[in-house]
Amino acid sequence: MRRYALKMENVNVWIRGKHILKGITLNVPERRILAVMGPSGSGKSTLLRSINRLIDLIPESEVRGKVIVYDTDIYSADPYKVRRLMGMVFQTPNPFPHMSIYDNVAIGPKLNKLVRSRRELDDLVRWALEKAMLWDEVRDRLSDHPMRLSGGQQQRLCLARALALKPRLLLLDEPTGNVDPVNAAKIEEALRDLIKDLDITILLVTHTPHQAVRISDYIAFLYMGELVEFGLTDAIALNPKHELTIKFLRGEV
C-alpha cells in the first residue's frame, strides 16, 4: 500500500486579505522529490510555509483546508512538534553567524536532545556534513566561522544543519537560486542521494523548469495561486496537459 508523506486537501491561504493559494489538493508519496515550479508570485514559497506552519508568523494570515504530514493533521497539532518533522532551507544561505561550522550543525540536535554523548554528536555532525557533500571541504576547519565559507558552501552547511535534526520532510525554497553552478550541482546530487539512502521526502521550490525535470519524481506547477498540473515528472515534461504548463516549460511565462 502506497504511503503518502504529504496530503493537501483544498488548501486556501489568505495574507492581509489577498487570496494567495486557491484550493490546493495534492498527495506526495514518501521518499520522493516533488518540484514545485511556477513563475514569481505564483505562491510557491507560501505553499512551503503553509506546510511547516511558518505562515503562522505572518500577520493577518489565514489558512483553510487540511495539511497532513505522515498522518499528522498539522493544523490540529502543536506547531513546534509539527516543525520537528521537517527541515527547511531558504533561498539565501543563513548560517548562524556567531557559531562555528561545527556548532551550526550541532545546535539543533543538542537543543532537541537527540544525542547522549559528545561522540554521538560528533558522529551526527559528520554524517550531516557528508550527506550535504561538505565534509571533505570542512573536516579540518570545523571551528572556523561559517562566513569564511563560500556562498554555495554556506548553503550546503544550512542543508547539513537541517539534516542533523533527521527530518521526515525536507522543504527547500529555491536552494540553488543564489549559488554558483558547481555548488548547485552538488546540492542536486546530495538531494538525489538522500532519497536513495534515507526515509525522507523532499519538496523543492524552483522557478527553473530544467531543474524541476532534472531532479524530481513529481512536479506541481503553480500559477497565480492555483495548481495547474500535478503528476509524474516524465509525464508533465513529455506531455503537459495545460497550455500554461507548456508555455512555462518553454520559458514563455
Steps between C-alpha positions, in 0.01 A plus 500: 500500500640840399564735789485874461742736669280799427133551425348838430122520475342816361758728663429872473727771640429869544757760606371843595181427311671387179416148382847345444432125472173384348366152565828305493450122508784253449649181646877444509625142550775453756867481398449705187599849385222740407607807304262791545551727201340814369576864426570756771191585701328169433490400868785249513663632818162546666431134428808398697416732786151360522649151536742578784271761657745787463193665350387540863771764543363721221253761629144481369545156343226240481515136390202281417505137395703204619876444497596150613865402546557131570150463640527813718240768433740786555240770564359291784842435654755698700693707240830435676448125477397544137822680415706221656376275221650735245816676395510825306764658278439848362613663177761720667757311711447584866760327719501615860771767486623480860560124500768280348435269207477212748257678732276603211431132437507391865266763647174332392582150628627646829192714560267213410702246702548264208842384623628375833874554471759715327603203288143454376485871422830487312374206297173676422675820391729305271207301360300815422798672337567190292138485386526866398821418310698747712701284741813467285516877459465592869625199697817685602330832573193414705584772752509767229242774466239398239532834322842386382323252276389586149132570442444154356680336790290703744187368330623142533574574867137608538396174336718306747347698788151399386599136450656474848147509644412187296186652342241285327413783261762736357377832360729699271410846373709551183814371677721544194364841402795694646789255455744431220449210254758274669333525840155476342600170340630371835175592672296324232720190527468503878121515478479205263727298731283587802197341338697184434647471847251647748137485600443856383277685255609823334303800376711726284376839384656613173428752229721305257318236292828327411583447867151369573526246218858408586458426869140414587269200496185715502423854386239742625456805277349804670374808322333795672442289811332211321628149443497475122659155469629233734643162410804291417789706369546303180131530415493877551833559326411290194127551479376803696123529490447870566590789271654693790729208584614481140576871497689483830712209383585704189591802712210706370336580838 
